[in-house]
Amino acid sequence: MANESLEIALIKYNKKSWCKSALLGFFIGLAVIVPGISGSTVAIIFKLYDQFLYALGNLLKKFKQCFLFLLPIGIGIVVGVLLGFVAVKSLLEILPFAIVCLFAGLMVGAFPAVTDEIKGAKKTAGRVALFALGLFIPVALGCASALLSGANSGVTADAFANVEWWHFLLGLLIGAVMGITQIVPGLSASAFLMAVGWFNSLVQSVSLTYWKENPLVFLVYAGLAIGFIGGILAFSKLLTGIFAKARHTAYSMIVGLSLGSILSMFCNGDIVETYASWAAGGAFALDVCLGVALFVAGVVGAYLLVCYQRKKDAESNESLA
């Protein structure tokens, strides 16, 4: 029955749902640049998460239906990645703490939409343990990237300076994990890249000058792209099966992952550099005041969106009744 409803949702695409899917793709693309952002959490807010997993897991089996559903998401991903590299990257360099606060506020305001999925579910020892594990994973990744950043303070080593054949294989593995982070709410691709020491090198490699001097970097890009696609397709099928058998149990971990990702936004390799600048006499007061204001704006904006979606869901349920 669950598969039938998902299949119908994929077929009935209208202008509004197309735009919502494009916005979902935008956040998935943005997640590559902004530490802590989870595109899958946005999918839960918009009630598109199950459809997203279903379309990915059945892309080869029902290509036309799934492709048409994923098309706006794919377009959004491209726009999100481009805007992330051009605009958000620049803003993060100028006002890193304030921008992170804005995105953290959006995640906090959206968090009730994630907890709605386990409302009324029985609390068992296993589900509590999964919640704790989910909370631990993104925080641990963020702390690891922060420690690595501290250990490499002042070092600007380029991970792709001398590309070898094994960089392609490593790119496959890292790309696969990045793909998984895009379909598991709460996980951050950028935080993972920081943890393995590839984030700064990857961002800095995106320029015509770099490509001319080091064309073999495209071998790394190819490995990341192939691994990303493989990881996202394979794991989406697995998650669809898990949700069909134990939805509340799985979401117990997802709630922990989502909460942990919010915490990790304030503890990762990039943000600790801001804290270090404060200690060295940086603009602490300005950063904090602007950050708090943007955080509140993000919370209010995202929560209003959640309330709107709850109202639409209630109206839809009433009409069905």
N, C-alpha and C positions, 0 to 999 in steps of 0.2 A: 504493500500500500504506500509506504514511504517513497518508493522509487517512482510510483505512478504520479504522485503529486509533484515530485521534482521534475519529471518528464513533461508534465503539463506546463509547469512554470517556465521551462526552457522554450517551449513552443510559443507561448503567449508573451511575446516581447512587445512592449509598447514604448512610446517616446520617453515616458517618465522612468520606467525601469531601465531603459537603455542608458539614460543619463546617470542613474544611480550606479549602474555597473561600471560606467566610465570613471565615476568618482572613486569607486572601489579600486580600480586599476591604478588611478592616480596615487592613492595612498600606498599601494603596494610598491610602485616605482619610487615614491618618496622615501620609503622605508630603507632603501639601499644607502641613502645619504644621511638621514637623520637618526641618530642613535635612540633606540627605544620605541620607535614607531612600529606598530604592527598593523599591516593591512588587513589581516584576517579578523582583527577585532572590529574594524569598520564593517566588514562583511556581516558580522553578527548583529551589529547595530541596525544595519539596513535589511536584515532578514534575508541575506543572500548567501550565507555561509554554506548551507547544505547544497544549494544549487551550484555554487562554485566548485565544491568538492565533487559533486556528481558529474558535472560537465568535464572536469579534468580527468576523472577516473574512467569516463566512457567516451573520451574523445575519439579513439580509434574505432570503437564499436559503433557509435552513432555520430559519425563525423560531422555531418551537415548541421544537425540540431545543436550539438555541443560547440561547434566552431562559431555559429552565429551568436550563441550566448556569450562565448568568450571574446568575441571580436571587440566589443566596446571596452572590456577589461584590458585587453592587450593594447588598445590605443591609449587608454589611460595610463598604463604602465610606461609606455614610451614617453608620454608627456611628463609624467612624474619624475622619471629618471633625468630627462633633459632639464626640467625646471630645477630639480634638485642639484644637479651639477652647476647650473648657471646662476640661479638666484639664491636658493637656500644655502648652498655652500658659501656664497659670499656673505650672506647674513650671519651664518654661523661663525665666520671669521671676524666679523665686526662686533656682533652682539651675541656671542654663544650662549651665555647663561639665560638671557631674556628669551631667545628663540626656543631653547630647550624647555623653559618654563611654559611657554605657550603650548607646545606640543604635549607636555606633561599634563597641563590643564585639560586639554582636549581628551586625553586618555582617561583622566580622573572623572570628567563629566560623563564619559561614555561607559564607564565601568559598570553602572547599574544594569545596562543592557546585557552585559555578560552574565551577571549574577541572576538575572531573570531566568536564564536557562536552567538553573538548578533550584528555582523557587519551589518549595514544597517537597523537595527530595529528602529522603531519610539520611541523616548523618551517621555514617559507619566509620569504623577505624580505618578501613581501607581507603575510603574517600578522603578522610582527613589527611592520611599519609600522602595521598596523591596531590592534594592541595599544597601540602608542605613541600613536596618535591618540586612541584611546578613553581612555587615561590622561590625556591632555592636556585634553580637552573639559570634564569636570566640575571639574578643578582650575582651569582658566582661568575658568570661570563663577564659581567660588567666590572667586577672587582679584579678579575684576571687581566682584563685589558688595561685597567687603571694601574695595576702593579707593573705590567709590561711597559706602560708608558713612563712610569717613574724610573724603571730600571734603564730605559733607553733615553732618558732626558738629555736633550742636547744632541742626540744622534739622529741624523736624517738619512739613514740607510735606505736605499731603494731595493725593495725585494725583487724587482724585475731588471736590475742592472745587467745581469748576465743570465739571460734566459737559456735554460737547457731543456732537453726533451722531457725530463721528469717534471718540469713545471707544468706541462700539459696534463700529466696524470694527477698531480697535486691539485691542479685547477678543477679537474673532474670531481674530485672528492669534496673540495671546498664549495664548488658550485652546487653539488647535490645537497649539502647541508644548508646552503643558502636557500635552495628551493623548498626544503622542509620548513625553514623559518617563515616562509611566506604563507604557508597553509596551516601552521600551528599558531593560534592566537597567543600573543604575549612574547613570542620570540622575535628577536631583532637581527636582521642580516648584518647591519652595520656594526652592532655590538660583537657579533661573532667574528667579523673581519678584523675588528680591533684586537680581539683576543688572540687571533692567529698571526697578527702583525702585518696584515695585507691592506688594511683600510686606507691609510695615508698614501701608500704606494699606488694603489688602484686609482684613487681620486686624482692624484698628481700626474698619473700617466695619461689622462685624457686631455691631450693637446696635440696640435699638429706638429709642433716642434719636437715633442717627445717621440711621436710616431716616426718621424723622419730619422731621428737619432737611434731609435731602438725598435725597428719594425717587428722584431720577433715577439714583442709584447702581445701581438695579435694571436700568437699561439696560446698565451695565457687566457686571453679573452675567449678563444674558441673552447678551451677546456672548461672555463667557468660557465659558458652558455650551454654547452652540451650537458654538463653535470646538473645545472640548474633545471633544465627542462626535464631531464630524467628523474631527478629527485622529486620535483613537484607532481609529475604524472604518477609515479609509482606510489608515493606516500599518500596522495589524495585517495587512491583506491582503497588503501589500507584503512585510512581514517573513516571513510564511508562505511566500511564493514564494522568498524569498532562502534561507531555511533548507532548503527542499527541494532547492535547487541547490548550495549551498555552505555547509553547516552549520558545519563546523570553521572555515572562514575567517570567517564571521560571528561565531562565538563568540570568536574571537581578539580582536575589537574589544570584545565584551561583557565579557570578562575585564578588559580595560583600563578600561572604563567603571566596572565594579564597584569595582575597586581605587581608581580616581580619585575615586569618590564618597566613599569612606572618608576619603581625604585631605582632600577639600573640606569635610567636616564640621568640621574644625579650622581652616578658612580660608574664612570667609564673612562677610557683612555683620553678622550677629547676634553671632557668637562673638568678633569683634574688639572689640566693646564690653566684653566680659568681660575681655579682656586689658588694655584701657585702664583698667578699674576696678582691676585688680591694680596697675598702675603708679601709680595714685592712692592706694594704700594699702588696697586691698580684701582680702578674706579669701583670700589666695593659698593658704596651707597647707591650710586646710579644704577648699577647692574641689578642689585637686589630690589630696589623700588620698581624699576621697569619690569623686572621678572615677575614680581608679585602681581602687578597690574595685569600683565599678559596671562599669567596663570589663572587668575580669577575670570578674565574674559573667556579663556579657553574652557574652563569648567562650566560657566553659564551657557555658552554657546552650544557645547556638546550635550549638556543635560537637556536643554530645550529641544534639541533634535531627538533625543531619546524619548522625551515626553510626547512629542509629536508622533513618533512612530508607535508608541504605546496606544495613543488615542486612535490612530488609524487601524491598528490591530483589533482594538476593542470594537470599533465600528464594523469591521469586517466580520468578526465573530458574531455580532448581533444580527447582521444581515443574513448570515448563514443559519442562525437559530430561527 
